[in-house]
């Protein structure tokens, strides 16, 4: 299964062979055996290109999860506590606007732990991506056997430049442009659903990423929906204001890991520090 999973991930048998230290022929034979056993083709073989079928991608996702579970079980059985740098994956905007500014405090609180950061969101593949832990919002299903530690609930609310605050009221957001984000297009709808407020505007603007939307709000371009965690520093420093405060949207952030913190001293220290930041 590892040759198949690596081939799907790289869309290349050559790259899969290089990663696994096998020959191209060995990887090709394993893939063809699997296709024969399943009775379906798993790749579309085109000139100089290999395209996994939807069935291949579905199976590869299950294989990746199983490999992560096997690796975690092996570490538990061996009884050896993981050592060395800890690789932490975090959703990009939360990483940039909340976690990175607090790294000096982490270094002071736990100088013996080296943390390598990776910006990513969505499902986590520990083995494939070399990740020890990940901070994720629970807006997608977490694998059953992954350790999860709740960190904080998601709280959202409109934010804008202080000069715009006087023009923004709960009954009339139409006086200012509403800012949207392609990576989280439902943000305004979530706020409307939770608060029951009407938030319509004749002028709207959409930006590619959340951090760009927040930057536009801080520049006075319009009003954006922001999670408290990512807007917190700008609020405390006066670059943004939240005219209506923040409300829970029903989701929350968790620390996901292959091993529970009690089996990994690095994770235990990181978890305690994260809870202290909230």
N, C-alpha and C positions, 0 to 999 in steps of 0.2 A: 503493500500500500504506500509506503513512503515515496517510491519512484513515481507512482501515479500522482500523488498529491503535489509533489514538487513540479511535475510536468504541467499540471493545471495552473499552478501558481506562477510559473515562469512563462507558460505558453511556449515551452521549448524543451525538447528532450536533451539538447546539448547543455543547457544551463542546469537542468535537473541533474544530469550526470556529473557536472562539475561540482555542484553543491554536495552531492552524496558520495563523491569520490568513486564513481562507477564509470564503466564504459558506456558510450551511447548505445551500443548493441544490447547491453544488459538492461538498460532502462526500457528500450523499445520492446524487448521480449516480455518484460513484466507487464507493460501496458497492454500488449496484444493478448497475453494470457488472461488478463482481467476482462478485456472486451469479449473474449471467447466465452469466459465463464458467465458473464452477464447476458450475453446474446445481443448486445447493442453496441454500436460504435460510440466511443467517448470523445473522439476528436474529429474535426473536419480537417483533412490533410490537403492543404493547398500548396502551391509553389512557394517555397521558402517561408511558409507560415503554418502554424499549428493552432487551431481554434477549438478550445474545449466546448463541448455541447452543453446545453442547460443541465442534462442529466449528470454530466461529469462535474460541473460546478457544484451541484447539489451533493453528490457523493463526496467530493473533495472537502467540503465544509464539515461534513460528519467525520471524515478521517482526521482532519486537523484537530477537531475537538477531542477525538479519541486519543490522538498522540499526546496532546496536552495532559489528558487525564493519566495516561500511562507514565509520563515523565513525573508528574506530581506524586503518583503512588510510589514510584521507585525511590524518590527522595524521602518519602515518609518511611518506607521500609528500611532504607539504609541507615536512618537515624542521624544522618549528618546534616547539621544546620547549614543552609546556604551561606556562602561568604562572598566577599568581593563587592564590586559596585552593584547597586540596585537600579534596574532600568524601569522607569515609571512613565507610562503613557498617559496623556491627559488631553481632553478636548481642547483644540487650539485656542479659542478665545479665553477660556478659563485659565489655560496655561500662561498666556501672554499677560493677562490683566489681573490675575489673582495669585497664581502660584509663583511665577518668576520674581515678582517684587518681594516675595517673602522668603526667597532662598537664603539671603544672608542670615535670617533668624534661624532657619533650619541648620545652617552650617555651624552657628554658635551653639544651638541646642544639642546637636548630634554630630560633633566634628569627626567622629570615627566612621561615619557613613558617607559614602560617595554615591550621589544620585545622578544617573544619566536620564535625560528627559527626551521624550518622543511625543510629537504633536500628532494626534489622531483621534478620531471619534468612531462611534459605532461598535460592532462586534469586535471582540479581542481574541487574537490567536497567539497565545503565549509562546508556544514553541516556534511557530513560523517566524514571528517577528522578534524573537529574543526578548520578550517582555516579562518582567517579574510581577508587576502590578499595574493597574490602570484605574484612573478616575473616570467614571462614566455616569451619565444621567440615565435613569431607568425608563427611557422612552422606547426601549426595545427589550425583548426577552433575554434575560441572562441565562447561561447554561446552568443546569441543575447542580453540577458538582463543583462549580467555581465558588471559592470563598468570597463572601461579600460582607463588607462592613459599612453600615449607613454612615454618611458624613454629615450632610445637612439637606434640608428640604429646599426645593427650588422656589424662590419668591420673585415675582415679576411685577413690573410697574412702568408707567411712562416716565421717561427722563428727557431733560432738555437743558439748554443753556439758561442760566439764571435770567437773562434779559427776556426770554420768551415766556417765563413762568406766568407773568401777569396776563398774558393773552390766552392761557390755557385754563379751561374750566371743565369740570366733568360733563357739563351739558353742552359744551361747544368746543370740540377739538378741531372744528372745521376752520378755525382762524389761522392754523399753522399747518405746514405740510406734515404728513405722516411718513415715517421712514420704515421701510421693510427690508428684510434680509432673505436672500435666496436660500441660505442654508437652514433657515428656520422660518419659513413663510407663514406658519400658523400662529406666530407670536401675538399679533393683535387680536386674532380670533380667540385665543386662549384667555387673554385678559378680559375681553368682552364677556366671554362665557362665565368666568369666575365672578366678575363684578356686576354684571348686568348693565354696565355703562354703554352708552352709544358713543362710538368713536368713528366718525366719518369725516372725511376731508375732501375738498374738491381737488386738492393737490397731493400727490403721493410720489414717492421716489423709492426705488429698490436698489440696494447695493449687494455685492456678491457675498460678503462675509460679515459676521456679527461685529467684529472689531472695527470694520469700516463704518458700519451703521452707527456705532457708539461714537466714533471719531467725528462723524458728521453731526451728530446731536450736540456734542461738545463745542463744535464750531458754529452752532446756531442755525444749521440748515433746516432743522425740523425737530419733531418729537419721535423718539424711538421707544419700543418696549425693551427693557433690559432686565436681566436677572440681577438681583441685589449683589451677588458675589462678584460679578465682573464690573459692576458700576460703583462698588463700595469706595474704592480709593478716590475716584473722581468726585464722588459725593462729599467725602470728608475734606477734600482739598478745594471744594467750591467750584469745580469746573462744570459739574452737572447738579441739577436739582430734581427731586422727585415730587411733583405737585400733589400726587394722590397716594404716596407711599407705595408699599409692596404687599402683594397678597400671594399665598401659596397657590401653585397651579396644579398640585396633586402629584408632581414628580419629585425626585430627589437624586442626590449624587451619592455614589457608593465607591468604596475602594474594592476593586476586584483583584483576586490573586489566585495563583495555582495552589499555594499553601496558605492555611490560616495563619494570622499573625503570631499565634502562640507557638508555631513551629518554625518561625523565621524571625530571629531577633531584630533583623533590619526592618522588617515589616512592622513589628511591634513598636519600635521606636518611631517609625514614620507615621503609623496610625495615631499614636499618642500626640505627636506634634500636630498632625492635621486637625484633630479634635480641638486642640488648644487654640487654633487660628479662627475658629468659628464663633 
